[in-house]
Structure formats: structure tokens, C-alpha cells
Amino acid sequence: MTHHNEKKSQINAVLASYGRSVLGAAVALYASGVTDPKTLAYALLGAIVPVALRAVNPNDTAFGRLPDVEEVEAAVKSAKVVKKTAKKAPAKKSSGGGKTTQQVK
């Protein structure tokens, strides 16, 4: 079920990215005075190109190929845990020069 949720999340991310691209293209054209519906439709079509390029790029971690569960499990099993020892605080020096409190008086 987790794999299904990951795919759904990935699809939502792609759609959100496409939505931002479409909105940017449409606003830029409309603000510059372009109101022809055919030209605006081409802009909407052109807005999908950057998102599609990311989707087909296997090295893109946002939309591209994600590692399989087996690959992740193998990496976790082969990872070596390095435990660091806690550093001890340095010993405090007494102000009496090694003398007991009764001798300091």
C-alpha cells in the first residue's frame, strides 16, 4: 500500500508542477496582451515540456526513477553503523593547589 501512496504523491507533485508552469505561461502571455485562444492553448501545451523532461529523466529524484524497495533494503543491510564514543569532560582543577579545604585557610 505504501508503494501506491508514493506513486499517488509523485503524480500529485507532477500535476502541481505542471499547474505552476501552465499558470506562469498563461499569465505571461495574457499580461503581454496575447488574448488569442489558439496562442494561449499552444502556451499551455508548451508548459508541459519542462515537466515531461523531468518525468522521463531517470536521474531526477523528484519525478524520475525512484529506487525499488529491494534496492533500499539492500543498501540498509550493507550500511555500516559507526558508533562514536562520548568524549569525557576534562577534569576540573581545584583552586587550592592540591590542598584540602582545611589547609587552604
C-alpha distances in whole Angstrom, upper triangle without the diagonal:
4,5,5,6,9,10,11,12,14,16,17,19,20,21,23,25,26,27,29,31,32,33,35,36,37,39,41,42,43,45,47,48,46,46,46,42,42,42,40,38,38,37,34,33,35,32,29,31,30,26,26,28,25,22,24,25,23,25,24,21,20,20,20,19,16,16,14,12,15,18,17,17,20,22,21,23,26,26,29,29,33,34,37,40,41,44,47,49,52,55,57,61,63,66,68,69,68,70,69,70,73,74,73,75
4,5,5,6,9,10,10,12,14,15,16,18,20,21,22,24,25,27,29,30,31,33,35,36,37,39,41,42,43,45,47,45,45,45,42,42,42,39,37,37,36,33,32,33,31,28,29,28,24,25,26,23,21,23,23,21,22,21,18,17,17,18,16,14,14,12,10,14,16,14,15,18,19,18,20,23,23,26,26,30,31,34,37,38,41,44,46,49,52,54,57,60,62,65,66,65,67,67,67,70,71,70,72
4,5,5,6,9,10,10,12,14,15,17,18,20,21,23,24,26,27,28,30,32,33,34,36,38,39,40,42,44,45,43,43,43,40,40,39,37,35,35,34,31,30,31,28,25,27,25,22,22,23,20,18,19,20,18,19,18,16,15,15,15,13,11,11,9,9,12,14,13,14,17,18,18,20,23,23,26,27,30,32,35,38,39,42,45,47,51,54,56,59,62,64,67,67,67,69,69,69,72,74,72,75
4,5,5,6,9,10,11,12,14,15,16,18,20,21,22,24,26,27,28,30,32,33,34,36,37,38,40,42,43,41,41,41,38,37,37,35,33,33,32,29,28,29,27,24,26,25,21,21,23,21,18,19,21,19,21,20,17,16,15,16,15,13,14,13,12,16,17,17,18,21,22,22,24,26,27,30,31,34,36,38,41,42,45,48,50,54,56,58,62,64,67,70,70,70,72,71,71,75,76,75,77
4,5,5,6,8,10,10,12,14,15,16,18,20,21,22,24,25,27,28,30,31,33,34,36,37,38,40,42,40,40,40,37,37,37,34,32,33,31,28,28,29,26,24,25,24,21,21,23,20,18,20,21,20,21,19,17,15,14,16,15,13,15,14,14,17,18,17,19,22,22,22,24,27,26,30,30,33,34,37,40,40,43,46,48,51,54,56,59,62,64,67,68,67,70,69,69,72,74,72,74
4,5,5,6,9,10,10,12,14,15,16,18,20,21,23,24,26,27,29,30,31,33,35,36,37,39,41,39,39,39,36,36,36,33,31,31,30,27,27,27,24,22,23,22,18,19,20,17,15,17,18,16,17,15,13,12,11,13,12,10,12,11,12,15,16,14,17,19,19,19,22,24,24,27,28,31,32,35,38,39,41,44,46,49,52,54,58,60,63,66,66,66,68,68,68,71,72,71,73
4,5,5,6,9,10,10,12,14,15,16,18,20,21,22,24,26,27,28,30,32,33,34,36,38,39,37,37,37,34,33,33,31,28,29,28,25,24,25,22,19,21,20,16,16,18,15,13,15,16,15,17,15,13,12,10,11,11,10,12,12,13,17,17,16,19,21,21,22,25,26,26,30,31,34,36,38,41,42,45,48,50,53,56,58,61,64,66,69,69,69,72,71,71,75,76,74,77
4,5,5,6,9,10,11,12,14,15,16,18,20,21,22,24,26,27,28,30,31,32,34,36,37,35,35,35,32,32,32,29,27,28,27,23,23,24,22,19,21,20,16,17,19,17,14,17,19,18,20,17,15,13,12,14,14,13,16,16,16,20,21,20,22,25,25,25,28,30,29,33,33,36,38,40,43,43,46,49,51,54,57,59,62,65,67,70,70,70,73,72,72,75,77,75,77
4,5,5,6,9,10,10,12,14,15,17,18,20,21,23,24,26,27,29,30,31,33,35,36,35,34,35,32,32,32,29,27,28,26,23,23,24,21,19,20,19,15,17,19,16,14,17,18,17,18,15,13,11,10,13,14,13,15,16,16,20,20,19,21,24,23,23,27,28,28,31,31,34,35,37,40,41,43,46,48,51,54,55,59,62,64,67,67,67,69,69,69,72,74,72,74
4,5,5,6,9,10,11,12,14,15,17,18,20,21,23,24,26,27,29,30,32,33,35,33,33,33,31,31,30,27,26,26,24,21,21,21,18,16,17,16,12,13,15,12,10,13,14,14,15,12,10,8,7,9,11,10,13,14,16,19,19,18,21,23,22,23,26,28,27,30,31,33,35,37,41,41,44,47,48,51,55,56,60,62,64,68,68,68,70,70,70,74,75,73,75
4,5,5,6,9,10,10,12,14,15,16,18,20,21,22,24,26,27,28,30,32,33,31,31,31,28,28,27,25,23,23,22,19,18,19,17,14,16,15,11,12,15,12,10,13,15,15,17,14,13,11,8,11,13,13,16,17,19,22,22,21,24,26,26,27,30,31,31,34,35,37,39,41,44,45,47,51,52,55,58,60,63,66,68,71,71,71,74,74,73,77,78,76,78
4,5,5,6,9,10,10,12,14,15,16,18,20,21,22,24,26,26,28,30,32,30,29,30,27,27,27,24,22,23,22,18,19,20,17,14,17,16,12,14,16,14,12,16,17,18,19,16,15,11,10,14,16,15,19,20,21,24,24,23,26,28,28,28,31,33,32,35,35,38,39,41,44,44,47,50,51,54,57,59,62,65,66,70,70,70,73,72,72,76,77,75,77
4,5,5,6,9,10,11,12,14,15,17,18,20,21,23,24,26,27,29,31,29,29,30,27,27,27,24,22,23,21,18,18,18,15,13,15,14,10,12,14,12,11,14,15,16,16,13,12,8,8,12,14,14,17,19,20,24,23,22,25,27,26,27,30,31,30,33,33,36,37,39,42,42,45,48,49,52,55,56,60,62,64,68,68,68,71,70,70,74,75,73,75
4,5,5,6,9,10,11,12,14,15,17,18,20,21,23,24,26,27,29,27,27,27,25,25,24,21,20,20,18,15,15,15,12,10,12,11,7,9,11,9,8,12,13,14,15,12,12,9,7,10,13,14,18,19,21,25,24,23,26,28,27,28,32,32,32,35,36,38,40,41,45,45,47,51,52,55,58,59,63,65,67,71,71,71,74,73,73,77,78,76,78
4,5,5,6,9,10,10,12,14,15,16,18,20,21,22,24,26,27,25,25,25,22,22,22,19,17,18,16,13,14,15,12,10,13,12,9,11,14,12,11,15,16,18,19,16,16,12,11,14,17,18,21,23,24,28,27,26,29,32,31,31,35,36,35,38,39,41,43,44,48,48,50,53,54,57,60,62,65,68,69,73,73,73,76,76,75,79,80,78,80
4,5,5,6,9,10,10,12,14,15,16,18,20,21,22,24,26,24,24,25,23,23,23,19,18,19,17,14,15,16,12,11,14,13,10,13,15,13,13,17,18,20,20,16,16,12,12,15,18,19,22,24,25,29,28,27,30,32,31,32,35,36,35,38,38,40,42,43,46,46,48,51,52,55,58,59,62,65,67,70,70,71,73,73,73,76,77,75,77
4,5,5,6,9,10,11,12,14,15,17,19,20,21,23,25,23,24,24,22,23,21,18,18,18,15,13,14,13,10,9,11,9,7,10,12,10,11,14,15,17,18,14,14,11,10,13,17,18,22,24,26,29,27,27,30,32,30,31,35,35,34,37,38,39,41,42,46,46,48,51,51,54,58,59,62,65,66,70,70,70,73,73,73,76,77,75,77
4,5,5,6,9,10,11,12,14,15,17,18,20,21,23,21,21,21,19,19,18,15,14,14,12,9,10,10,7,6,9,8,6,9,11,11,11,14,16,18,19,16,17,13,12,15,18,20,23,25,28,31,29,29,32,34,33,34,37,38,37,40,41,43,45,46,49,49,51,54,55,58,61,63,66,68,70,73,74,74,77,77,76,80,81,79,81
4,5,5,6,8,10,10,12,14,15,16,18,20,21,20,19,20,18,19,18,14,14,15,12,9,11,12,9,9,12,12,10,13,15,14,15,18,19,22,22,19,19,16,15,18,21,22,26,28,30,33,32,31,35,37,35,36,40,40,39,42,43,44,46,47,50,50,52,55,56,59,62,63,66,69,70,74,74,75,77,77,76,80,81,79,81
4,5,5,6,9,10,11,12,14,15,16,18,20,19,19,21,19,20,18,15,15,16,13,11,13,13,9,10,13,11,10,13,15,14,15,19,19,22,22,18,19,15,15,18,22,23,27,29,31,34,33,32,35,37,35,36,40,40,39,42,42,43,45,46,49,49,50,53,54,57,60,61,64,66,68,71,72,72,75,75,74,78,79,76,78
4,5,5,6,9,10,11,12,14,15,17,19,17,18,19,17,18,16,13,13,13,10,8,10,9,5,7,9,8,8,11,13,13,14,17,18,21,21,18,19,16,15,18,22,23,27,29,31,34,33,32,36,37,36,37,40,41,40,43,43,45,46,47,51,51,52,55,56,58,62,63,66,69,70,73,74,74,77,77,77,80,81,79,81
4,5,5,6,8,10,11,12,14,15,17,15,15,16,14,14,13,10,10,10,8,5,8,8,5,7,10,11,10,13,15,15,16,19,20,23,24,21,22,19,18,20,24,26,29,31,34,37,35,35,38,40,39,40,43,44,43,46,46,48,50,51,54,54,55,59,59,62,65,66,69,72,73,77,77,78,80,80,80,83,84,82,84
4,6,5,6,8,10,10,12,14,15,14,14,16,15,16,14,11,12,13,10,8,12,12,9,11,14,14,13,16,18,18,19,22,23,26,26,23,24,20,20,23,26,28,31,34,35,39,37,37,40,42,40,41,45,45,44,47,47,48,50,51,54,54,55,58,58,61,64,65,68,71,72,75,76,77,79,79,78,82,83,80,82
4,6,5,6,9,10,10,12,14,14,15,17,16,17,14,12,13,13,10,9,12,11,8,12,13,13,13,16,18,18,19,22,23,26,26,22,23,20,20,23,26,28,32,34,36,39,38,37,40,42,40,41,45,45,44,46,46,48,50,50,53,53,54,57,57,60,63,64,67,69,70,74,74,75,78,78,77,81,82,79,81
4,6,5,6,9,10,11,13,11,12,14,13,14,11,8,10,10,6,7,10,8,7,10,12,12,13,16,17,18,19,22,23,26,26,23,25,22,21,23,27,29,33,35,37,40,39,38,42,43,42,43,46,47,45,48,49,50,52,53,56,56,57,60,60,63,66,67,70,73,74,77,78,79,81,81,81,84,85,83,84
4,6,5,6,8,10,11,9,10,11,10,12,10,6,9,10,7,7,11,10,9,12,15,15,16,18,20,21,22,24,26,29,29,26,28,24,23,26,30,31,35,37,40,43,41,41,44,46,44,45,49,49,48,51,51,53,55,55,58,58,60,63,63,65,69,69,72,75,76,80,80,81,83,83,83,86,87,85,86
4,6,5,6,8,10,10,11,13,13,15,13,10,12,13,10,11,14,14,12,15,17,17,18,21,22,23,24,27,28,31,31,27,29,25,25,28,32,33,37,39,41,44,43,42,45,47,45,46,50,50,49,52,52,53,54,55,58,58,59,62,62,64,67,68,71,73,74,78,78,79,82,82,81,85,85,83,84
4,6,5,6,9,9,11,13,14,15,12,10,13,13,10,11,14,13,12,15,17,16,18,21,21,22,24,26,27,30,30,27,29,26,25,28,32,33,37,40,42,45,43,42,46,48,46,47,50,50,49,52,52,53,55,55,58,58,59,62,62,64,67,68,71,73,74,78,78,79,82,82,81,85,86,83,85
4,5,5,7,5,8,10,11,12,9,7,11,11,8,10,13,12,12,16,17,17,19,21,22,24,25,27,28,32,32,29,31,28,27,30,33,35,39,41,44,47,45,45,48,49,48,49,53,53,51,54,55,56,58,58,61,61,62,65,65,68,71,72,74,77,78,81,82,83,86,86,85,89,89,87,88
4,5,5,5,6,9,10,12,10,8,12,13,11,12,15,15,14,18,20,20,22,24,25,26,28,30,31,34,35,32,33,30,29,32,35,37,41,43,45,48,47,46,50,52,50,51,55,55,54,56,56,58,59,60,63,63,64,67,66,69,72,73,76,78,79,82,83,84,87,87,86,89,90,87,89
4,5,7,9,12,14,16,13,12,15,16,13,15,18,17,16,20,22,22,23,25,27,27,29,31,32,36,35,32,34,31,30,33,37,38,42,45,47,50,48,47,51,52,50,51,55,55,54,56,56,57,59,59,62,62,62,65,65,67,71,71,74,76,77,80,81,82,85,85,84,87,88,85,87
4,6,9,12,14,15,12,12,15,15,13,15,18,17,17,21,21,22,24,26,27,28,30,32,33,36,36,33,35,32,31,34,38,40,43,46,48,51,49,49,52,54,52,53,56,56,55,58,58,59,61,61,64,63,64,67,67,69,72,73,75,78,78,82,83,84,86,87,86,89,90,87,89
4,6,9,12,14,11,11,15,15,14,16,19,18,18,22,23,24,26,28,29,30,32,34,35,38,38,35,37,34,34,36,40,42,45,48,50,53,51,51,54,56,54,55,59,59,58,60,61,62,64,64,67,66,67,70,70,72,76,76,79,81,82,86,86,87,90,90,89,93,93,90,92
4,6,9,10,8,8,11,12,11,13,16,15,16,19,21,22,23,25,26,28,29,31,33,36,37,34,36,33,32,34,38,40,43,46,48,51,50,49,53,54,53,54,57,58,56,59,60,61,63,63,67,66,67,70,70,73,76,77,80,82,83,87,87,88,91,91,90,94,94,91,93
4,6,9,8,7,10,12,11,13,16,16,17,20,22,23,24,26,28,29,30,32,34,37,38,35,37,34,32,35,38,40,44,46,48,51,50,50,53,55,54,55,58,59,58,61,61,62,64,65,68,68,69,72,72,75,78,78,81,84,85,88,89,90,92,92,91,95,96,93,95
4,6,5,6,9,10,11,13,14,15,17,19,21,23,24,25,27,29,30,31,33,37,38,35,37,34,32,35,38,40,44,46,48,51,50,50,53,55,54,55,58,59,58,61,62,63,65,66,69,69,71,74,74,76,80,81,83,86,87,91,91,92,95,95,94,97,98,96,97
4,5,5,6,9,10,10,12,14,15,17,19,22,22,23,25,27,28,29,31,35,36,33,35,32,30,32,36,38,42,43,46,49,48,48,51,53,52,53,56,57,56,59,60,62,64,65,68,68,69,73,73,76,79,80,83,85,86,90,90,91,94,94,93,97,98,95,97
4,5,5,6,9,10,11,12,14,16,18,20,21,22,24,26,26,27,30,33,35,32,34,32,29,31,34,37,41,42,45,48,47,47,50,52,51,52,55,56,55,59,59,61,63,64,68,68,70,73,73,76,79,80,83,86,87,91,91,92,94,95,94,98,98,96,98
4,5,5,6,9,10,10,12,15,16,18,20,20,22,24,25,26,28,32,33,31,33,30,28,30,33,36,40,42,44,47,46,46,49,51,49,51,54,55,54,57,58,59,62,63,66,66,67,71,71,74,77,78,81,84,85,88,88,89,92,92,92,95,96,93,95
4,5,5,6,9,10,11,13,15,17,18,19,21,23,24,25,27,31,32,29,31,28,26,28,32,34,38,40,42,45,44,44,47,49,47,49,52,53,52,55,56,57,59,60,63,63,65,68,68,71,74,75,78,81,82,86,86,87,89,89,89,92,93,91,92
4,5,5,6,9,10,11,14,16,17,17,20,22,22,23,26,29,30,28,30,27,25,27,30,32,36,38,40,43,42,42,45,47,46,47,51,51,51,54,55,56,59,60,63,63,65,68,69,71,75,76,79,82,83,86,87,87,90,90,89,93,94,91,93
4,5,5,6,9,10,11,14,15,16,17,20,20,21,24,27,28,26,28,26,24,25,29,31,35,37,40,42,41,41,45,46,45,47,50,50,49,53,54,55,58,59,62,63,64,67,68,71,74,75,78,81,82,86,86,87,89,90,89,93,94,91,93
4,5,5,6,9,10,12,14,15,16,18,19,21,23,26,27,24,27,24,22,24,28,30,34,36,38,41,40,40,43,45,43,45,48,48,48,51,51,53,55,56,60,60,61,64,65,68,71,72,75,78,79,82,83,84,86,86,86,90,90,88,90
4,5,5,7,10,12,12,13,15,17,17,19,21,25,26,23,25,22,20,22,26,28,32,33,36,39,38,38,41,42,41,43,46,46,46,49,50,52,54,55,58,58,60,63,64,66,70,71,74,77,78,82,82,82,85,85,85,88,89,87,89
4,5,6,8,11,11,11,13,16,16,17,19,23,24,22,24,22,19,21,24,27,30,32,35,37,36,36,40,41,40,42,45,45,45,48,49,51,53,55,58,59,60,64,64,67,71,72,75,78,79,83,83,83,86,86,86,90,90,88,90
4,5,6,8,10,10,12,14,15,16,18,22,23,20,23,20,18,20,23,26,30,32,35,37,36,36,39,40,39,41,44,44,44,47,48,50,52,53,57,57,59,62,63,65,69,70,73,76,77,81,81,81,84,85,84,88,89,86,88
4,6,7,8,9,11,12,14,15,17,20,21,18,20,18,16,18,22,24,28,30,33,35,34,34,37,39,37,39,42,42,41,45,45,47,49,50,54,54,56,59,60,62,66,67,70,73,74,78,78,78,81,81,81,85,85,83,85
4,6,5,6,9,10,10,12,14,18,19,16,18,16,13,15,19,21,25,27,30,32,31,31,34,36,35,36,39,40,39,43,43,45,48,49,53,53,55,58,59,62,65,67,70,72,74,78,78,78,81,81,81,84,85,83,85
4,5,5,6,9,10,11,12,16,17,15,18,16,14,15,18,21,24,27,30,32,30,31,34,35,34,36,39,39,38,42,43,45,47,48,52,53,54,58,59,61,65,66,69,72,74,77,77,78,81,81,81,85,85,83,85
4,5,5,6,9,10,11,14,15,12,15,13,11,13,16,19,22,25,28,30,28,29,32,33,32,33,37,36,36,39,40,42,44,45,49,49,51,54,55,58,61,63,66,69,70,74,73,74,77,77,77,81,81,79,81
4,5,5,6,9,10,13,14,11,13,11,9,10,14,16,20,22,25,28,26,26,30,31,30,31,35,35,34,37,38,40,43,44,47,48,50,53,54,57,60,62,65,68,69,73,73,73,76,76,76,80,80,78,81
4,5,5,6,9,12,14,11,14,12,9,10,13,16,20,22,25,27,25,26,29,30,30,32,34,35,34,38,39,41,44,45,49,50,52,55,56,59,62,64,67,70,72,75,75,75,78,79,79,82,83,81,83
4,5,5,6,10,11,10,13,12,9,9,13,16,19,21,25,27,25,25,29,30,28,31,34,33,33,36,38,40,42,44,47,48,50,54,55,57,61,63,66,69,70,74,73,74,77,77,77,81,82,79,82
4,6,5,8,9,6,9,8,6,6,10,13,16,19,22,24,22,22,26,27,25,27,30,30,30,33,34,36,39,40,44,45,46,50,51,54,57,59,62,65,67,70,70,70,73,74,74,78,78,76,78
4,6,8,10,8,10,8,5,5,8,11,15,17,20,22,21,21,25,26,25,27,30,30,30,33,34,37,39,41,44,46,48,51,52,55,59,60,64,67,69,72,72,72,75,75,75,79,79,77,80
4,6,9,8,11,11,8,6,8,12,15,17,20,22,20,21,25,25,25,27,30,30,30,33,35,37,40,42,46,47,49,52,54,57,60,62,65,68,70,74,73,73,76,77,77,81,81,79,82
4,5,6,9,10,8,5,7,11,14,16,20,21,19,20,24,24,23,25,28,27,27,31,32,34,37,39,43,44,46,50,51,54,57,59,62,65,67,71,70,70,73,74,74,78,78,76,79
4,6,8,10,8,5,5,8,10,13,16,18,15,16,20,20,19,22,24,24,24,27,29,32,35,36,40,42,44,47,49,52,55,57,61,64,66,69,68,68,72,72,72,76,76,75,77
4,6,9,9,6,7,9,11,14,17,18,15,16,20,20,18,21,23,23,22,26,27,29,32,34,37,39,41,44,46,49,52,54,57,61,63,66,65,65,68,69,69,73,73,72,74
4,6,6,4,7,9,11,15,18,20,17,17,21,21,19,22,25,24,24,27,28,30,33,34,38,39,41,44,46,48,52,54,57,60,62,65,65,65,68,68,69,72,73,71,74
4,6,5,7,7,9,13,15,17,15,14,18,19,17,19,22,22,21,24,25,27,30,31,35,36,38,42,43,46,49,51,54,57,59,63,62,62,65,66,66,70,70,68,71
4,6,8,8,12,15,17,20,18,17,20,22,20,21,25,25,24,27,28,30,32,33,37,38,40,43,44,47,51,52,56,58,60,64,64,64,67,67,67,70,71,69,72
4,7,8,12,14,17,19,18,18,21,23,21,23,26,26,26,29,30,33,35,37,40,41,43,47,48,51,54,56,59,62,64,67,67,67,70,70,70,74,75,73,75
4,6,10,12,16,18,16,16,20,21,20,22,25,25,24,28,29,32,34,36,40,41,43,47,48,51,54,56,60,63,65,68,68,68,71,71,71,75,75,74,76
4,7,9,12,14,12,13,17,17,17,19,22,22,22,26,27,30,33,35,39,40,42,46,48,51,54,56,59,62,65,68,67,67,70,70,71,74,75,73,76
4,7,9,12,10,10,13,15,14,16,19,19,19,23,24,27,30,32,35,37,39,43,45,48,51,53,57,60,62,65,65,64,67,67,68,71,72,70,73
4,7,8,6,7,10,11,10,13,15,16,16,20,22,25,27,30,33,35,38,41,43,46,50,52,55,58,61,64,63,63,66,66,66,70,71,69,72
4,5,5,7,9,10,11,13,14,16,17,21,22,26,28,31,35,36,39,43,45,48,51,54,57,60,63,65,65,64,67,67,68,71,72,71,74
4,5,5,6,9,10,11,12,14,15,19,21,24,26,29,33,34,37,41,43,46,49,52,55,58,61,64,63,62,65,65,66,69,70,69,72
4,5,5,6,9,10,11,12,14,18,20,23,26,29,32,35,38,41,44,47,49,52,56,59,61,64,64,63,66,65,66,70,70,69,72
4,5,5,6,9,10,11,12,16,18,22,24,27,31,33,36,39,42,45,48,51,54,57,60,62,62,61,64,64,65,68,69,68,71
4,5,5,6,9,10,11,14,16,19,22,25,28,30,33,36,39,42,45,47,51,54,57,59,59,58,61,61,62,65,66,65,68
4,5,5,6,9,10,13,15,19,21,24,27,30,33,36,39,42,45,47,51,54,56,59,59,58,60,60,61,65,65,64,67
4,5,5,6,9,12,15,18,21,24,27,30,33,36,39,42,45,48,51,54,57,59,59,58,61,61,62,65,66,65,68
4,5,5,6,10,12,15,18,21,25,27,30,33,36,39,42,45,48,51,54,57,56,55,58,58,59,63,63,62,65
4,6,5,9,10,14,16,19,23,25,28,31,34,37,40,42,46,49,52,54,54,53,56,56,57,60,61,60,63
4,6,8,10,14,16,20,23,25,29,32,35,38,40,43,47,50,53,55,54,53,56,56,57,60,61,60,63
4,6,10,13,16,19,22,25,28,31,34,37,40,43,46,49,52,54,53,52,56,56,57,60,61,60,63
4,6,10,13,16,19,22,25,28,31,33,36,39,43,46,49,51,50,49,53,53,54,57,58,57,60
4,6,10,13,16,19,22,25,28,30,33,36,40,43,46,48,47,46,49,49,51,54,54,54,57
4,6,10,13,16,18,22,25,27,30,33,36,40,43,45,44,43,46,46,47,51,51,50,53
4,6,10,13,15,19,22,24,27,30,33,36,39,42,41,40,43,43,45,48,48,47,50
4,6,9,12,15,19,21,24,27,30,33,36,39,38,37,40,40,41,45,45,44,47
4,6,9,12,15,18,21,24,27,30,33,35,35,34,37,37,38,42,42,41,44
4,6,9,12,15,18,21,24,27,30,32,31,30,33,34,35,38,39,38,41
4,6,9,12,15,18,21,24,27,30,29,28,31,31,32,36,36,35,38
4,6,9,12,15,18,21,24,27,26,25,28,29,30,33,33,32,35
4,6,9,12,15,18,21,23,23,22,25,25,26,30,30,29,32
4,6,9,12,15,18,20,20,20,23,23,24,27,27,26,29
4,6,9,13,15,18,17,17,20,21,22,25,25,24,27
4,6,9,13,15,14,13,16,17,18,22,22,20,24
4,6,9,12,12,12,14,15,16,19,19,18,21
4,6,9,8,9,11,13,14,17,16,15,18
4,5,6,7,9,9,10,13,13,11,14
4,6,8,9,10,10,13,12,9,12
4,5,5,7,7,10,9,6,10
4,6,9,10,13,10,9,12
4,7,9,12,10,9,13
4,7,8,6,6,10
4,5,5,6,9
4,5,5,7
4,6,6
4,6
4
